[in-house]
Amino acid sequence: CAASEVDLLPCEDPRRSSRLSREMNYYRERHCPARGEALACLVPPPRGYRVPVSWPESLHKIWHDNMPYGKIAERKGHQGWMKQEGSYFIFPGGGTMFPDGAERYIEKLTQYVPLKSGLLRTGLDMGCGVASFGGFLLKENIITLSFAPRDSHKSQIQFALERGIPAFLLMMGTRRLPFPAQSFDFVHCSRCLIPFTAYNGSYLIEVDRLLRPGGYLIISGPPVQWKEQEKEWGELQAMTRSLCYELIIVDGNTAIWKKPAKASCLPNQNESGLDLCSTNDDPDEAWYFKLKECVSKVSLVEEIAVGSIDKWPDRLSKPSARASLMDDGANLFEADTQKWSKRVSYYKMSLGVKLGTAHIRNVMDMNAFFGGLATAVASDPVWVMNVVPAQKPLTLGVIYDRGLIGVYHDWCEPFSTYPRTYDLIHADGINSITDKSGKSRCDLFDVMLEMDRILRPEGTTVIRDSPDVIEKAVHVAQSIRWIAQVHDSEPESGSTEKILVATKT
């Protein structure tokens, strides 16, 4: 591609979005090019690009030349977000609502929220800046998926991923966020500026859909005790009361609520006119699914509530009530866990995949099912973005019950991340994510070209499929300049699969 496309974001392109409606931030959501319109070229790295600083050092500093954008450092340096020092950007850990650093802010929250107890494992940080909050929670064994839109600061999510922190490009707009219901143990907003009670409360209703029963909602900044937003603050308190959330504390401009661990109390005690959705609404559906103005009914509540579900790390290896709802779910779960334990061991010992070393930090599993791969690498210094293809069974809730994170996505479209953001991309059955009912929905070339866009230079891809699909993948790999090797699969997998291991040059 041209050097001007160094940070190509096919579905978040301002040139396209500037022509779209601004109502409910529609123009800042995903809007992908039509098939045939997308650029078919390799995205170049910026001049001076080098292999990223490895984890955990990267939490505190990254190479300036890997994303030479100083706007956030200039504008937010006094709040401790980041600053430039020589050939590095340095991250002191600050944020707009916690200029003294994320660690001190987390200590304050710990007075009211059990962040160090093992009870909480998965968090969602909305409008996250450079994701220092999520980054500093990692040492508490809490994995936070941080998100922000592409905006005037351009690169906040790119900085987060370069630091090795789980992050995703996303906008709260007209659609549900691409996560299952009851997935996060807490939701955090630090000056995220989301108008929670606007549009008949659609955004707070969406937060409620995502929050696990017994989970925590933490809002720092407007409208909490904000002089210019007294009306919005009153509406937010009324709406959380209608949902029977318990207001635990208002500490300055920080408010913390706890969601009830029982089924929704609606329509009782309802001063906000909130309604329950009809029974034909599936709260787990979230791929290009319009926001609702009604509160979802869910089939499981107390069984997967915070406090009922196993603590971390026990929850990783036990099938949750959600898995047991599926046909033969508990047995499938067990078999999948054992299968991926063996496969990952084979990758490390026989195929030379550098999992468990400083070479690999950001991992993506493109076809995650129950998160077996992520479970098998849980003790390695990595985090895994588990992707459940939108046309496949909605198993992502089981992944969150395990204490892992992920998103829904359709691989016939580009992924919502910047170029050069993953060290290892794994695709099990790559043909099945482009096919439906035996018909090809998109081309293997397009999917592998997208993999190249989001893979860091010298990053690794592992693709598993039948020998004929792997043969096609080798041709594509050569055309996009990967160094590729084909291997037999593990002895216990039989000879029905081949494994392509490739390195991006």
Secondary structure, DSSP 8 states (H G I E B T S, - for coil): --GGGTT--TTS-HHHHTTS--GGGGGGS-----TTTS--S-----TT------TTGGGTEEEGGGS---HHHHHHGGGTS-EEETTEEE----BTTBTT-HHHHHHHHHTTS-TTSSS--EEEEES-TT-HHHHHHGGGT-EEEEEE---TT--HHHHHHHTT--EEE---SSB--SS-TT-EEEEEEES----TTHHHHHHHHHHHHHEEEEEEEEEESTTTT-GGGHHHHHHHHHHHHHTT-EEEEEETTEEEEE--SSS--TTTT-SS---B--TT--TT--SS-B--SSB---S-SGGGSTTTS--TTHHHHS--HHHHHSTTHHHHHHHHHHHHHHHHHHHHHTS---TTSTT--EEEESS-TTTHHHHHTTTSS-EEEEEEETTS---HHHHHHTT-EEEEE-TTS--SS-SS-EEEEEEETGGGGTEETTEESS-HHHHHHHHHHHEEEEEEEEEEE-HHHHHHHHHHHHHTTEEEEEEE--GGGTTS-EEEEEEE-
